[in-house]
Amino acid sequence: MHANCRLMIVAVLTTLVTPTFAQEWVEYVHLTDRFIVLFPDAPTVRETTYVSAHDVVFPAREYSVRNSRGLFSMIAVDYTEAERRHEERPDQTDASSGERFWVMDVRASVAYEAQRWREQEGEITYDGWADINKVEGHQLQITNPDESRSFVGIFLNDSRLYVLNATVPKGFPAPELFRTSLQFLDENGRRVRYTTDPNGQRIDAQARPLDDPVDGMTRMVVE
């Protein structure tokens, strides 16, 4: 994420997160799935599965809150055992058994998920590349047939796919606080930011402890 984008997020937080407003939001920290996201309440967590671009089933968790302001959800897909799952797939064929075929499946995950959203009903009003702390991904905005709007962010980090979706009713403002809040954690629960070279390759990772939560906001840490 560029410096001006980081400043924009700070401005959004400063503008939107007043003490009263902050009490309504939860800074949700999940150490196993290695992320931080702001939800308008403690999310409901559902164990689920996700079928990849190459038809392999992976474990996933869905985190969601639904209220009068819309649906706020994130799915975290665990690709960390992709090599083993590809080797053990019951429908193995010569075409799907290449030594590094599983790597392609993981790397294709962002593009695959973006295409799944494009195939849904609705008018796409934004469809483009994005990054958060130099974690590359994709964002889409969709106006649905009922005139609600969906704001989608898709990011891949450390063999984990994160799919954020905020769908708000017709006439409601864009869910900036939710959709700009995703942060990534390392194995020690520290917030991580990457440095890239001119070719976009990661050359360094900077990790630091979590900042104190915004005044009045609840921080919920889950192992």
Residue, then its C-alpha position, 0 to 999 in steps of 0.5 A: m500500500h502506497a504512503n498516500c493510501r496509508l495516509m488516507i486510511v489514517a484519515v478515514l479512521t480519524t474521521l469515522v472512528t469517534p469514541t461512540f462509533a468505535q464502541e460499535w466496531v470490533e478489531y478482530v485478530h485471528l492468529t491462526d489465519r493471520f489477519i486483522v479486520l474491523f467488523p461492526d460486531a463480533p463475527t460469526v465464524r463458520e468452518t467451510t471448504y473452498v474448491s480451488a481453480h484446479d478443483v482441489v478442496f481446501p479448508a476455509r473459515e467464513y467470518s461474517v456480520r449481518n446488520s442493518r448496514g449490510l453484510f460484512s464477511m471475509i473468507a480465509v482459505d488455507y492453501t498451506e498444505a496445497e502440495r499434499r492435497h494435490e498429491e492425494r486428490p482422488d481424481q489424479t490424472d497425468a494433466s494434474s500430477g505435475e511436480r509443481f502443479w500445486v504452485m500454479d493452483v495457489r498462484a491462480s487463486v486471486a484471478y480465479e476468485a475475481q472471475r467467480w465474482r465477475e460471473q455473478e449477476g450485477e454491473i461491475t463498476y470497478d475491477g482492478w489490481a490492488d495491494i495492501n502492504k505490498v501484498e498484491g490482490h484485486q478489488l471489484q465493486i458491483t451494483n447488484p440487481d436489487e441496487s445494493r452494492s458489493f465491495v470485494g477485496i481478494f488477497l493472497n499472502d503466505s499461502r492464505l487467500y483472503v476474500l472480503n465482501a461488504t454488501v450494503p443496501k441501496g443508498f448506503p455509503a461505501p464501507e470504507l472502514f471495513r474494506t480498508s482494515l485488512q492487515f496481515l500477521d506473521e507466525n508470531g502475531r506481528r503485523v507484517r509489511y513487505t518491501t519490493d524491488p522495482n520488478g515487484q518481487r518481495i525482498d524484505a518483510q518488516a514485522r512489528p507488534l500490534d498498535d494499541p486499538v483505537d480508543g473505545m474500540t474492542r480488540m478481540v484476539v482469537e487463537 
